[in-house]
């Protein structure tokens, strides 16, 4: 491999790289011996993107220098695990980056704020390191080498605590912009998720990822201040700053017992309604007695609950929702049974319902939303809401001008993008300083398509709901915003919420569709086709071989699926479009369970399905 072909600016770069690592490789081994080696080289020149390589070889001086000679490695990375266990980390890392247009001084302020939180509230010390580009990394040595999952969950809570205490300095979301906040993230605290090692080079500018003392930070002009040419003198004068500071910190232990446990999604307030929605989630109607029995079996209601109490609670709830002009999530049929207010779903549960991945960053952000929404710092709540919309796929910007909204968010949807003006209100419980007409005017002020009010809770009076409708404004409570975060809603789904004055109705429909809509139907059809199709192919192979084997066409597959559904008690049938969608999914490279012949509209199962 010829390094940096056609790049005149990089002539002589590798001798400088080698000279630097001959000085610092022993320092890197001293602190990270035995860690997996991750390196980056630039086969097309440093003006083009580099290539990462993760090796099984363990870090030592000889291997580092060999990679520079043989593979033209320039940058080195790590996640700092124990040599014996990739999931136990010797260091935690908090990365502080400067979004486009954010000055390095803001990054420095964010680093100092995080240092104070770690020191004052957790009695922990950290080692700052500039990253050679525009950011700072805080390294936290832990003598007990905590498991990555617990460490990462705790660090997410620290980052969100910092964003809550310093809303004008720190954001936890990369999609925020133009508001002078530094971006803080901790997701690389996991096996195989790496960041630049202390003393590594950054190829552009040949800057050093240099550990520094806290006393140096104020006067440091930028993160690329130390270069390969100047670092040798610094090393001669100050020695191995990283190892010295780690030694001073000493036997620092992880600050939680048994690892940090993520917060759970907020539970709705009415226990009977919550339990009934859970029990009726399969779409089948039930009497109040049947709901109570199932809820007690699932430990959703206490055994002392009376049947009459459940019936009264459900009937009153339905009447109250309708009186407020809202869609009740539960209704009664002509036989006075209760069911979910969605299209009936009597399809068999052959496949487990897809559940969202438990994301510790989302849990931490939801905790911050809940705490700031009822606090006295309106700015902290505004920053939290902007970060929440950024997590949902919006490019958000927090505003502070008089006569403006608290923030704007642009849906990152290409030609389908749209803008929402965001107004936030804190309250101890229910927001009472309501002005939908004022919020509506922000659409014109900011060229927005939608206006949304966000607060801890909103009143359900019919007058307020009518005012929202008249002004085309959506009221989004914190629990509703938390739900969107927990289910990882995308901006197109959020658009449906913003287009309705009743966010809860749309979110309820969205939750139902996730478990009982097209996702379940196509997954069920694909499961039946794979299972029954393999049985047919096996029977053909046993009886007559390929000459007598029938083709599994879309028409035959539809009939096959309908027979299985009817035997399971389903009154609905599948459609040809759903069958073809299942065909394409089974034959997709990510699944690879079948071969689809579009011209013949037929499918061949390639292997027996699991289970």
C-alpha positions in Angstrom: 0.0 0.0 0.0 1.3 3.4 -0.9 0.4 6.0 1.7 -0.9 9.4 0.7 -0.7 8.9 -3.1 -0.9 12.2 -4.9 -0.8 14.3 -1.8 2.0 16.8 -1.9 1.1 18.3 1.5 1.9 15.0 3.2 5.4 14.4 1.9 7.5 13.5 4.9 4.5 12.9 7.2 5.4 9.3 8.2 8.9 10.1 9.5 7.2 12.8 11.8 4.6 10.2 12.8 7.2 7.6 13.7 9.4 10.1 15.6 6.4 11.1 17.7 5.3 7.5 18.6 8.9 6.5 19.4 8.6 9.1 22.2 5.1 8.3 23.4 4.5 4.6 22.7 6.0 3.6 26.0 3.6 6.0 27.7 0.6 4.5 25.9 1.7 1.0 26.9 2.2 2.1 30.5 -1.4 3.1 30.8 -3.2 0.8 28.3 -1.0 -2.4 28.0 -3.1 -5.3 26.9 -6.0 -3.3 25.4 -7.1 -4.2 21.9 -5.4 -2.1 19.3 -7.6 0.2 17.1 -5.8 2.2 14.5 -6.6 4.5 11.6 -4.7 5.0 8.4 -5.2 7.1 5.3 -4.5 5.0 2.2 -5.9 7.8 -0.1 -4.2 10.7 1.6 -5.2 12.6 4.7 -7.4 14.9 2.6 -9.7 11.9 2.2 -11.5 9.9 4.9 -9.3 7.4 6.8 -10.0 3.7 7.5 -10.5 2.3 11.0 -9.0 -1.2 11.9 -9.8 -3.1 15.0 -7.2 -5.8 15.8 -7.2 -8.7 18.2 -3.6 -8.0 19.0 -3.0 -6.5 22.4 -1.3 -3.1 22.8 2.4 -2.8 23.4 5.2 -0.6 22.1 6.5 -3.1 19.5 3.1 -3.6 17.9 2.3 0.1 17.8 5.6 0.9 16.0 5.2 -2.1 13.7 1.7 -0.8 12.6 3.3 2.6 11.8 6.0 0.9 9.7 3.8 -1.8 8.0 0.3 -0.3 7.9 1.1 3.4 8.0 -1.0 3.9 11.1 -1.3 7.5 12.2 -4.1 7.5 14.9 -4.7 5.1 17.7 -7.9 4.5 19.7 -9.2 2.5 22.7 -12.2 1.8 24.9 -9.7 1.0 27.8 -10.9 -2.5 28.8 -9.2 -5.0 31.1 -6.8 -7.2 29.1 -9.0 -10.2 30.3 -12.4 -8.7 29.7 -13.5 -6.3 26.9 -16.7 -5.4 28.9 -14.9 -4.2 32.1 -13.5 -0.7 31.6 -10.5 0.8 33.5 -11.5 4.3 32.5 -14.8 6.1 31.9 -14.8 8.8 29.2 -16.9 11.9 28.7 -16.5 13.5 25.3 -17.1 17.2 24.9 -17.3 18.4 21.3 -17.9 21.7 19.5 -20.7 21.6 17.0 -20.2 23.8 13.9 -19.7 27.4 14.9 -19.2 26.8 18.6 -16.0 28.3 19.9 -13.4 26.3 21.9 -14.0 28.6 24.9 -17.5 27.1 25.2 -16.0 23.6 25.2 -13.6 24.6 28.0 -16.5 26.0 30.1 -18.5 22.8 29.6 -15.4 20.7 30.7 -15.0 22.8 33.9 -18.8 22.5 34.7 -18.6 18.7 34.3 -15.5 18.6 36.4 -17.3 20.4 39.2 -20.3 18.0 39.1 -18.0 15.0 39.2 -15.9 16.4 42.0 -18.6 18.0 44.2 -21.5 15.5 43.8 -19.6 12.3 43.2 -16.2 12.9 44.8 -14.5 11.8 41.6 -11.5 13.2 39.8 -10.9 13.3 36.0 -8.1 13.9 33.6 -8.7 16.3 30.7 -7.4 15.6 27.3 -7.7 17.8 24.2 -8.7 15.8 21.1 -6.6 17.6 18.5 -9.7 18.9 16.7 -12.0 21.1 18.7 -13.0 19.0 21.8 -12.0 17.7 25.2 -12.2 14.3 26.7 -12.5 13.7 30.4 -10.9 10.4 31.5 -12.1 8.9 34.8 -9.9 6.1 36.2 -11.7 3.4 38.1 -9.7 0.8 40.1 -12.6 -1.6 40.2 -13.0 -1.7 36.4 -16.8 -1.5 36.3 -18.9 -3.2 33.7 -19.5 -1.1 30.6 -23.3 -1.2 30.8 -23.5 0.1 34.3 -20.8 2.7 33.7 -22.4 4.0 30.5 -25.8 4.3 32.2 -24.3 6.3 35.1 -22.4 8.5 32.7 -25.6 9.2 30.8 -27.1 10.4 34.0 -24.1 12.6 34.7 -24.3 14.1 31.2 -28.0 14.9 31.6 -27.4 16.3 35.1 -24.8 18.6 33.6 -27.2 19.7 30.8 -29.9 20.3 33.4 -27.6 22.4 35.6 -25.9 24.3 32.8 -28.6 24.5 30.0 -26.8 27.4 28.3 -23.5 25.4 28.1 -24.3 21.7 27.4 -26.5 19.6 25.2 -26.6 15.8 25.1 -27.8 15.7 21.5 -25.8 16.1 18.3 -28.7 17.5 16.3 -28.8 20.8 18.3 -27.1 23.7 16.5 -26.6 27.4 16.5 -27.1 27.9 20.2 -23.5 27.9 21.4 -23.8 24.7 23.5 -21.1 22.1 23.6 -22.2 18.6 22.7 -21.5 16.0 25.5 -21.8 12.3 24.9 -20.7 9.1 26.6 -21.9 6.3 24.2 -18.4 5.2 23.5 -18.1 3.6 27.0 -18.8 0.2 25.5 -16.9 -2.8 24.1 -15.7 -1.9 20.6 -16.8 1.8 20.9 -13.5 3.7 21.0 -12.1 7.2 21.2 -8.6 8.6 20.6 -6.0 7.5 23.1 -3.9 10.0 25.1 -0.8 10.9 23.1 -2.3 9.7 19.8 -1.9 12.0 16.8 -4.8 13.5 14.9 -3.7 13.3 11.2 -5.1 16.7 10.1 -2.5 19.2 11.4 -0.6 16.4 13.0 -2.0 17.5 16.3 -1.5 15.6 19.5 -4.4 14.3 21.7 -2.6 15.7 24.7 -3.5 15.2 28.4 -3.3 18.5 30.2 -3.5 19.7 33.7 -6.7 21.6 34.8 -4.5 24.7 35.5 -3.5 24.8 31.8 -7.1 24.8 30.5 -7.9 28.5 30.8 -4.9 29.7 28.7 -5.2 26.9 26.0 -6.2 28.7 22.7 -7.5 25.6 20.9 -7.6 21.8 21.0 -5.0 21.4 18.3 -2.4 23.5 20.1 0.1 20.7 20.6 1.7 19.2 17.5 4.1 16.4 16.7 6.9 19.0 16.4 6.3 20.8 19.7 5.3 17.8 21.8 8.7 16.4 22.4 9.8 19.5 24.4 6.5 19.3 26.4 7.2 15.7 27.2 10.7 16.5 28.3 9.5 19.2 30.6 6.4 17.6 32.1 6.7 13.9 31.5 3.7 11.5 31.4 1.0 13.8 32.6 -1.7 11.2 32.1 0.0 8.5 34.2 1.0 11.0 36.9 -2.6 12.3 37.3 -4.0 8.8 37.3 -1.5 7.9 40.1 -2.5 11.0 42.1 -6.2 10.1 41.8 -5.3 6.6 43.1 -7.9 3.9 44.0 -11.0 5.7 42.7 -14.0 3.4 42.7 -17.2 3.5 40.6 -19.8 5.4 42.5 -22.8 3.1 42.4 -23.7 -0.3 43.9 -24.4 -3.0 41.5 -24.4 -0.7 38.5 -26.7 2.0 37.5 -30.2 0.9 36.7 -32.0 2.8 33.9 -35.2 4.6 34.8 -38.4 3.0 33.7 -40.9 4.8 31.4 -43.4 6.9 33.3 -46.5 5.1 34.3 -50.0 6.6 33.6 -51.7 7.9 36.7 -55.0 5.9 36.6 -54.2 2.3 37.7 -57.5 0.8 36.6 -57.3 2.4 33.1 -53.6 1.4 32.7 -54.3 -2.2 33.7 -57.3 -2.3 31.3 -55.4 -1.0 28.4 -52.7 -3.6 29.0 -55.2 -6.5 29.3 -57.2 -5.4 26.2 -54.0 -4.9 24.2 -54.7 -8.0 22.2 -57.8 -6.4 20.7 -60.2 -9.0 22.1 -63.3 -7.7 24.0 -63.8 -8.6 27.7 -66.2 -8.0 30.5 -65.1 -6.0 33.5 -64.9 -9.3 35.5 -62.6 -10.8 32.8 -60.4 -7.6 32.8 -60.1 -7.7 36.6 -59.2 -11.4 36.6 -56.5 -11.0 34.0 -55.2 -7.8 35.7 -54.9 -9.6 39.0 -53.1 -12.5 37.4 -50.6 -10.1 35.8 -50.3 -8.2 39.2 -51.6 -5.0 37.7 -54.4 -4.7 40.3 -54.5 -5.8 43.9 -56.7 -9.0 44.6 -59.0 -6.9 46.8 -60.2 -4.9 43.8 -64.0 -5.3 43.2 -65.6 -6.0 39.9 -68.1 -3.1 40.3 -65.3 -0.7 40.9 -63.6 -1.7 37.6 -66.8 -1.4 35.7 -67.6 2.0 37.1 -64.1 3.4 36.5 -64.1 2.3 32.9 -67.6 3.7 32.1 -66.9 7.0 33.8 -63.5 7.3 32.0 -65.1 6.7 28.6 -67.8 9.3 29.3 -65.2 11.8 30.6 -63.0 11.4 27.5 -66.0 11.9 25.2 -67.2 14.9 27.1 -63.8 16.5 26.5 -64.0 15.8 22.8 -61.2 13.2 23.1 -61.0 9.7 21.6 -61.3 7.3 24.5 -58.7 4.5 24.2 -61.3 2.0 25.6 -65.0 1.7 24.4 -68.0 -0.6 25.1 -69.6 -2.8 22.5 -73.3 -3.7 22.2 -72.8 -6.6 24.6 -71.4 -4.1 27.2 -68.0 -5.7 27.0 -64.9 -3.4 26.8 -62.3 -3.3 24.1 -59.5 -1.2 22.8 -60.8 1.6 20.5 -58.9 0.3 17.5 -59.7 -2.0 14.6 -60.1 -5.5 16.1 -57.0 -7.7 16.0 -57.8 -11.4 16.2 -54.6 -12.5 14.4 -52.7 -15.2 16.3 -49.6 -14.1 18.3 -47.2 -16.4 16.4 -44.4 -13.8 16.7 -43.4 -11.8 19.7 -44.4 -8.1 19.5 -41.3 -5.9 18.6 -40.3 -3.9 21.6 -38.1 -0.8 21.6 -34.5 -1.2 22.6 -33.9 -0.1 26.2 -31.7 3.0 25.6 -30.0 4.3 28.7 -29.5 7.7 27.0 -33.3 8.0 26.4 -34.1 7.0 30.0 -31.6 9.7 31.2 -33.1 12.3 28.9 -36.7 11.4 30.0 -35.6 11.8 33.7 -34.2 15.3 32.8 -37.5 16.3 31.1 -39.5 15.3 34.1 -37.4 17.0 36.6 -36.9 20.3 34.7 -40.6 20.5 33.7 -41.6 21.1 37.3 -38.6 23.1 38.4 -37.9 26.8 38.6 -35.3 27.0 35.8 -37.3 27.6 32.6 -34.2 27.6 30.5 -33.2 24.1 31.7 -36.6 22.8 30.6 -36.4 24.6 27.2 -33.0 23.0 26.6 -34.3 19.6 27.6 -37.2 19.8 25.2 -34.9 20.9 22.4 -32.7 18.0 23.1 -35.7 15.7 23.1 -36.7 16.9 19.7 -33.1 16.4 18.5 -33.2 12.8 19.7 -36.4 12.3 17.7 -34.7 13.4 14.5 -34.9 17.2 14.4 -32.2 19.7 13.9 -33.1 21.9 16.8 -32.1 25.4 17.9 -32.9 27.0 21.2 -33.9 30.7 21.0 -33.7 33.4 23.6 -34.9 36.5 21.7 -37.9 38.5 23.0 -41.0 37.8 21.0 -39.7 34.4 19.7 -40.5 30.8 20.4 -38.3 29.0 22.9 -36.9 26.8 20.1 -37.4 25.6 16.5 -36.9 22.1 15.1 -36.4 21.1 11.5 -37.4 17.5 10.7 -34.4 15.8 9.0 -36.5 14.3 6.2 -35.0 15.6 3.0 -37.7 16.9 0.7 -40.4 15.9 3.2 -38.8 18.0 5.9 -40.9 20.5 8.0 -40.4 23.0 10.8 -42.0 23.2 14.2 -42.0 26.2 16.6 -41.6 25.0 20.2 -42.9 26.8 23.3 -42.3 25.4 26.7 -44.0 26.0 30.1 -43.0 24.8 33.5 -45.5 24.1 36.3 -45.8 22.1 39.5 -48.5 20.0 37.8 -50.9 21.4 35.2 -49.9 24.3 33.1 -52.2 27.3 33.6 -50.4 30.2 31.8 -51.9 29.2 28.4 -52.0 31.2 25.3 -52.4 29.1 22.1 -53.1 32.2 20.1 -49.6 33.6 21.0 -48.0 30.2 20.2 -49.8 30.1 16.8 -48.1 33.4 15.8 -44.7 31.8 16.1 -45.4 29.8 12.9 -45.2 33.0 10.9 -42.3 34.4 12.9 -40.1 31.4 12.3 -41.5 30.1 9.0 -42.8 27.0 10.8 -45.4 24.5 9.6 -46.5 23.6 13.1 -46.7 25.1 16.6 -46.4 23.0 19.8 -46.8 23.7 23.5 -44.8 21.5 25.8 -45.5 21.2 29.6 -45.8 18.7 32.4 -49.6 18.4 32.0 -52.3 20.4 30.3 -55.9 20.9 31.3 -58.7 18.9 29.7 -61.3 21.6 29.7 -63.3 21.7 26.5 -62.6 25.4 26.1 -58.8 24.9 26.0 -59.2 22.0 23.5 -61.3 24.2 21.3 -58.8 27.0 21.5 -56.0 24.6 20.4 -58.1 23.5 17.5 -59.0 27.0 16.5 -55.3 28.1 16.4 -53.9 24.8 15.0 -51.6 24.3 18.0 -50.7 21.0 19.6 -50.3 20.6 23.4 -47.8 17.9 24.1 -47.4 16.8 27.7 -44.1 15.6 29.1 -45.4 12.0 29.5 -46.4 12.1 25.9 -43.0 13.4 24.8 -41.4 10.7 26.9 -43.5 8.0 25.2 -42.4 9.2 21.8 -38.8 9.0 22.9 -39.2 5.5 24.4 -40.7 4.1 21.3 -38.1 5.8 19.1 -40.6 7.6 17.0 -39.4 9.2 13.8 -40.1 12.7 12.5 -42.8 11.4 10.1 -44.7 9.8 13.0 -44.2 13.0 15.1 -45.7 15.0 12.2 -48.9 13.1 12.7 -48.9 14.1 16.4 -48.2 17.7 15.6 -51.0 17.8 13.0 -53.5 17.0 15.7 -54.7 19.1 18.6 -55.0 15.8 20.6 -51.5 14.3 20.8 -52.6 11.5 23.1 -55.1 10.1 20.5 -52.4 9.9 17.7 -49.8 8.4 20.1 -52.4 5.8 21.2 -53.0 4.9 17.6 -49.2 4.8 17.0 -48.6 2.5 19.9 -51.4 0.2 18.7 -50.0 0.1 15.2 -46.6 -0.9 16.5 -48.0 -4.0 18.1 -51.1 -4.8 16.1 -50.8 -3.1 12.7 -48.9 -3.8 9.5 -45.8 -4.8 11.4 -47.5 -7.7 13.1 -49.5 -8.7 10.1 -46.5 -8.9 7.7 -44.3 -10.6 10.4 -47.0 -13.2 11.0 -47.5 -13.9 7.3 -43.8 -14.2 6.8 -43.5 -16.6 9.7 -46.3 -18.8 8.3 -44.9 -18.8 4.8 -41.4 -19.8 6.0 -42.7 -22.5 8.3 -45.3 -24.0 6.0 -43.3 -23.5 2.8 -40.4 -25.4 4.2 -42.7 -28.3 5.1 -44.1 -28.4 1.6 -40.5 -28.4 0.1 -39.4 -31.1 2.5 -42.5 -33.3 1.6 -41.7 -32.8 -2.1 -38.1 -33.8 -1.6 -39.1 -36.9 0.2 -41.9 -37.9 -2.3 -40.7 -37.0 -5.7 -37.8 -34.7 -5.8 -37.6 -31.4 -7.8 -39.6 -32.7 -10.8 -42.7 -33.0 -8.7 -42.1 -30.0 -6.4 -44.9 -27.3 -6.6 -44.1 -23.6 -6.9 -44.9 -21.5 -3.9 -46.5 -18.5 -5.7 -48.1 -15.5 -4.1 -51.5 -17.0 -4.9 -50.7 -20.3 -3.2 -49.0 -18.6 -0.3 -52.1 -16.4 0.4 -54.3 -19.5 0.4 -51.8 -21.2 2.7 -51.7 -18.3 5.2 -55.5 -17.9 5.2 -56.0 -21.6 6.1 -53.6 -21.3 9.0 -55.2 -18.0 10.2 -58.7 -19.6 10.0 -57.6 -22.6 12.0 -56.3 -20.2 14.7 -59.7 -18.5 14.9 -58.9 -15.4 12.8 -61.9 -13.9 10.9 -59.7 -11.7 8.6 -57.6 -12.8 5.6 -54.3 -11.5 4.3 -53.9 -9.5 1.1 -51.7 -10.1 -1.9 -49.8 -6.9 -1.2 -49.0 -8.2 2.3 -47.9 -11.6 0.9 -45.5 -10.0 -1.6 -44.2 -7.7 1.2 -43.5 -10.8 3.2 -41.8 -12.5 0.2 -39.5 -9.5 -0.2 -38.7 -9.4 3.5 -37.9 -13.1 3.6 -35.6 -12.8 0.6 -33.9 -9.6 1.7 -30.1 -9.8 2.4 -30.6 -9.0 6.0 -32.9 -12.0 6.5 -31.7 -14.4 3.8 -34.4 -17.0 4.5 -35.7 -17.3 1.0 -35.1 -16.7 -2.8 -37.7 -14.6 -4.5 -38.4 -14.8 -8.3 -40.4 -11.7 -9.2 -41.0 -12.7 -12.8 -42.7 -16.0 -11.6 -44.1 -14.3 -8.5 -42.7 -17.3 -6.5 -40.6 -18.1 -3.5 -38.2 -20.8 -2.4 -37.4 -21.2 1.3 -33.6 -21.7 1.7 -33.4 -23.2 5.2 -35.7 -24.2 8.0 -36.8 -21.2 10.0 -35.6 -21.0 13.6 -37.9 -22.5 16.2 
